[in-house]
Amino acid sequence: EIQNPYSHRVLAVDFSEEMGLVLIGDQKGNACVFDTSSMARGGTPSLVAQKWSAHDNAASINTCSIRSGPEFVTGGRDSSVRTWSVASKTIDVGDEDTSAQLILNSKWPTPSKSSVLFAPIDNEGEVTHVAGYRETDFVVYAVRTQRQMLRIRCQAHSKPSHVLFGEGERVVFAHLQGSTIHITTRWPTHESVGDIPQTDKYSNLWSHG
């Protein structure tokens, strides 16, 4: 059981089994890192690092990821993706516990004001795309080239949605309108259907619960 020390609603969670770390982000833009190694001894995860208002204007953290280093990635409603590492200096948390401060390594703002809901990490540990809503349009940006890859006028920003990133510039986006799930795909024009890996041909790689 993990308790957010900032007492705000948690919107994003990621867990690294290899490093035994949990990263959470809440609705006021706070980020916290917990160590699960104490669970083997019957304890609870301990708070090891945190950052108050990690995103501008206390914008909510909608997505977070842990990558090797360790380095921590957060994406928020302020239209930016940020990477963090743990500082060596500890700060007081309450009366007994201490934790380190998360320090900012890099910041990538989207070209236009979009809430970042997805920021996938590739096999090399790099953020390849960012995606989210700009008003009622769903927009996908390529990080390396800083360009818009996909924009869908779906008028469904408050409805369930999900995006799947395949190899290269393959994107599949699904969103709910009324009682119908709409699926939009983007494949490079030079590829034929036969070139698409079997795992990328289907939309059943995720569940809407």
N, C-alpha and C positions, 0 to 999 in steps of 0.2 A: 504494500500500500504506500503510495507516494503522496505527500502533501505539498501543494504549491505554496511556498512561503509568502507569496504576494496575495494569496486568497482570491484570485480572479479565475474565471472559467478558462480551463485549458482547451485550446482549439487544435493544437498540433502536437504529435508525439512521434519520436523515432527511437529505436532500440538497436544497439550494436551488440550482438551476442559475442563477437570476437573480443571486443574491448570491455564488455560488461557495463556499458554506459547507456543511460536513458536521457534524452533531450526533450524538453517540453517548451511550448510557447503558449502564452495566454492572450486573452482578448484585449489587454492593455499594453501589449508589446513587450512583456517581460519574458526572458529566457532563463532556464535553469537546467543544470546538468547534474545527474545523480549517478552514483557508483553502486552497482548491484553486487559487488564481491562480498559484502557483509551478509548477504542472504544465505550463503553457504553455511554460515555459522548460526543461522537462525535469527539474524537481525533483519532490519529493514534497510532499504536503499538510503545511502547517505548523500546529502547535498554537498557537491564538491565545487561548483562554480555557478555564478548567476550574473544576470545583467538586468538592471532596472531600465525600462523604457528603451529597449534595444533598437526600436524603430522610431522614426520621427513622429512627433506629435502623439506618442503613445498609441501608434497604429497597431492593430491586431496582428499577431503572427499566425498566418494561415497554414504554413507548411514549414517543416524543419527536417534536416537530415544530418547524420553523423558520417564523416569520412575519415580516412586514415590520417594519423598525425598525433593525437586526434584533432580534427578541425570540425567546426559546427556551422551548418548552413541554415539560415532562416530567411523566409520570404514573407512579406507583409502587405498590409493594405496601403502602405505608403509608396507602393509601386517599386520597391527595391528588394534585391537579394543581397544578403550580407554573409560574410564568413567570419568566424570567431575562433580564437584560441584561448586557452586558460592561462591567466597571469600567475606568477609565482606568489605574489603577495596575497595574504588572506584578509578577509574582512569579517567583522562580527555579524552573526545572524542570530538574533535572540540573545538569551543569557548564556548559553553553553556552546552552541555549535559555531563553527567557523567555516567559511567557504572562500574560494578564490573568485576574482572578478573575471568575467569574460571580456577580452579586449578585441577590438575590431581589426580584422586583417584586410578586408576588401569590401567594396560596395559596388553593385551593378544596378543602376536605375534603368527601368524600362524606357524606351523612347517616348512613350506617351503614358499618361496617368492611368495605370491599370493595377488592380489589386492582384498580387501574386498568390495564386492558389496551388501551383505546381512548379517545382524546380528539380527535375530529375538529375541524377548523377550517373555518369557513364562508368564503364569498367576501369577507366583511368582515374576515377575520382573527381572528375570535373563536371561542373554544371553546364549542361549543353543547351537547354531551353528554359524559358520561363513562360508561364501561361496563366491567364486569369481574365477577369471581366473588366472591360472599359465601358462604363455605363451599362448597357444591356447587351453589348457585343462581347463574344469570347475571342480573345486574341492570343496568338502564340508568337513568341519572338525567339530568334536564334541568338545565343549569347555571343558566340565568336564573331559573327558578322554584324551584330546589332541591327538586325532587320526584321521586319514583320513577315512571318511565314504564312500565317493563316488568320483570317478574321471572319467570324460567323455572326450574322445578325439573328440571334436566336431568341431575343426578348425573354430570356429565362434565367436571369442572374440569381433569382432566389429559389430556383428549382434544383433537384439533384442533377449532378453532372460529373463527368469524369473524362480524362484524356489519357491516351496510351501513346507513348513515343516508341517507335520502332527504330530500326537501324537507319543511319543517315538522316534524311529529312521526312521520314514517314510519320504521319500523325493520324490518329483516330480520335474523334471527339464524339461523345454521346451526351445528350441532354434530354430531359423530360419536359414535354409540352402537353398539357392536358393529361391524357392517359396513354400517350404515345411516346416511345423513346425514339429520338431522331439521331442517326449516326452519320457523321461526315468524315470522309477520309481524304488524305492528301498524300499522293505518291508522286515521286519525280517523274516527269513526262517521258524520260528515256527508258523507264522500266516497264516491262510487260508483267502481266499477272503471274506468269510462270517464274519470274525472277524473285517474287516476294516469298520470304521464308514461310513455311507452314504456320509457325507460331504467330505470324503477323497477319494471317488471313482472316482470323476470327475475332469477334468482339467479346467472346466469353472468357477472356483472361482476367476479368474483374467481376466483382459482385456489387450490386447496389443495395444489398442487405434486405 
